[in-house]
Amino acid sequence: MRISSNQQFASTVNSITDQQGKLTQYQQQISTGKGLLTPSDNPLGAAQAVELSFSNASIAQYQANQTVASSSLALEDQTLTSVSNTMQSVASLLVRAGGGSLTDADRASIAQELQSNRNQLLELSNTTDAHGNYLFSGFSANTPPFSSSPSGLGVVYNGDSGQRTIQISSSRNVPIGDSGDRVFRSVTLAASTPVSSAVRGNTGSGTISGVATRNTADAANNDVFTIRFSVTGGQTTYTVMDATTHKAVSSNQPYTSGATISLGGQSVMISGEPADHDSFEVHPAAKSGTDVFATLDTVIAALKVSGHGSAREAALTNALTTAHTKVQNAADNVLAVRASVGGREQEVTSLAAVSGNVATQYQSDLSNLTSADIVGTISKFQQSQNVLQAAEQSFTSSQKLSLFNLL
């Protein structure tokens, strides 16, 4: 077979070019540390690398979201802890205000302390995060959730009932906040105490106790009860009405101070001397007014009333009893929200640990697919370099194989 000079030159040049291309590729792999420079190097590996890169980017975003969620929940937990501590202080002040030896000045001083606690609660309810977003405004993050009511009793809620969430995994969105309505103007139905109160305008010295629940399964515990007194001919009687069903539970019962009065599965005790037409009420916690700020405003006003007398003392005692029950219900509600926040914090922490492990695995797999075997690549580079040198030398020698050299 005859081989022309052109064929010989073309074949040799192609061989040298291929070896130079391999040398360049090996050199790039050594200098970058990457074994997969173009999809053509390893089409299957390149496809797997793209998929792993996408998954790794998703995990990185979830990890960023987990950091945001953890920070938001930690701030809410810290704020609710301060709210709980303030409510405990309020409860202690209400107990102290019930002391029989206190003067009007003592009670005014307690009212001032309660006002300070009330203001502190309002400030906590308007807490903002590092970005200036209000913690308890729901979706209205730029709106201060609470402002004092124009009437001077309670507050106005300016937020909404939305609950902001953030995605922390492919299948989980976790709430990173709670609405102010849920925290400061609600009660926990499962752990709340019915509220007893005296009707405004009573003129006697009757005082009502807190509510004792004897049968938690009694359906009537969700009803509103009214206890109305009548004084005729020196005899005091009372009638218990279920205001929800508009039916009398008991009628014209003789009254004895300190005796137990049954209200379905609940009971109260009324002491002192109620006047004719005096009334008392018992409401389920959710129907008694759940605005803790309004509760504090009412009891602060009661403590500021000066003067003495059995009716005035009774009115203050009843106001303190009602306020104490409502504040305790509000405090229990805050504890329930705190428990929910703590559960979410634990969930985020657990998912963050899982995400970290997954991200490490993804990075390891991606490195295995794209990183160069430096030792092996250097060996290939050296081998290819030797082949290139041999090709160049053989090409030079082949140029001398010509009949013209013999002339």
Phi, psi and omega in degrees: 000132179271137178241117182286163177298321180299317179297318181297314179298314182298317181296316182293317180298317178299318180296316180294320180297318179298316180293322177295322177297318178295318178301317179298317180297314180296322179296318178295320179297320180292317184288327181265340183078007181252132179268346182243095185266324179224155180304331182291341179296321180201087185304316180293316178297323179295319178296318178294322180295320178298316180295318179294322179297320178295314180296321180294322178294322178295316179298320179299320179291320177298320179295321176296318178296323178296323177295317178297314181297316181298318180295315181295315181292324178296319178294317178297318179299316179298318180294316180293329175297317177295321177298315180298316179297321179294319179293326175296321177297319178298315180299319179296321179294323179294322177294317180294326181292341180278001179297131185289342184265007183285145175267172177300324179293322178297317181291324177296324178294318177295322178299322179294320178295319178296322178297320178297318178294322178298317179294324178295319177299319179296320178295317179295325181292341179253029179296142176243157176270188184295340180263005179085007178277137180285133189290326189244030181261003184070226178286341182275064189295339182265002183253126175302123188293325187233143172216153182296142180291142177302332180285347181085001181239111179082197183228167174252130178268119184259355180273200177229183184267008181292157179231110182293140179231164176216143183277122182247358173200176183296339185232012185222124169251123183252135175294134181247017177189170177225146181290150178298327177299320180291325186274314191252351183225035179220168174229158176271113187300322185287339186231028181256156181252134175303153187250126175259146181204158174266141179289136181299134179106357175301142182246351180272187182256017181290138177232144182251144179274178170290168184271132174254130180260118181265329182224101184290344182272354182290122183296335182290350179295342178271002182266164175262131181244144176238134177245111184248135183256150177223134179241114181226124178058035179080358179257130180255125177233166178220155177233132179257124179245137169273101185291342179283317181263352181061037178239147178281130176275320175206150185230139173050047178277136177296137185265135173232125182302129177087357180283154181280135177245121184276139178226080184067238178271012182234171177205156174223167173238136176242129182239167180089202184235092176296145178272169178301132180077002174294146182223153175227154183227153173230122182242144166301149186307319183289345182252010187255003186095108189252010179278107183296332179291319177296322178300314181292320179299320181293314183288328176297317178297321180295323181289336182277349179288123182266169179106171182230185184121150185297321181293319180292318179297320179295318180298319179292317179300316179295320179296319179293320178298313180297314182296319181298317179296316181294319179295321178295320177298318179295320179295319177296324178294318178297320177298321178296319178294319178299319179298320178295317179297317179298321177297320179292323177299316179297321179297316180297318179299316180296315180293328178295320178295317179296315181299322178298318178294318180295317180298319178298318179294317178300315181296323178294315179296319180295321178295320179296327181281324190252341183281147180274146169279095190302314182297313180295321181292320177298320178297316178295321179299315180295318179296315180295325178295320178295318179298318181296317180296319179295320179296319180294319180293319180294325179294318179297319181292323183293339179292338181274350181277079182217140179298335181293337179290344182268349180283000000 
